[in-house]
Amino acid sequence: MTDDDDILRYDKMVEGALRGVVRQAVEEVMEHGLPGDHHFYITFLTDYPGVKIPDYLRDRYPGEMTIVLQYQFSDLGVDDENLNVTLSFNNVPERLVVPLSAISIFADPSVNFALQFQPLGEELDESDFVLDEDDDSPDDDGSGGGKKKASEKTGEVVSLDKFRKK
């Protein structure tokens, strides 16, 4: 039995459940259309395995791309693995296939809702959860203090009542 077998991967479970929210939201739009002012911003990793986008878009958006589902999209589809949609780029319709696991951000600004994901294929090890308090090296922005690790994120308990209609 390896060390990984000794722990329940709640982080992976939560990521999977939240990606289910994305799938369900897209399914609702497929069935009923976008109600009211709802619209989706979907950011995904363009170099993630299984992402199918035209080469010129991959070249223009190396690493990450954000699409907006609001007014002009067609052939929207989703299953347990992929989101597919046809969008127009410079008046040219293009079919995009995006694995749900490639999505890094899903947002609906009309209701101030957003989810941020870690790529599912990324393996975490214990060093991702260990604080290195002696690290005084500058962050990417040069502000000092070292890089934030997963355990440095502030924990916040959010009541589901905040999201229920009253």
Secondary structure by P-SEA (a helix, b strand, c coil): ccccccccaaaaaaaaaaaaaaaaaaaaaacccccccbbbbbbbccccccccccaaaaaacccbbbbbcccccccccccccbbbbbbbcccbbbbbbbcccccccccccccccccccccccccccccccccccccccccccccccccccccccbbbbbbccccccc
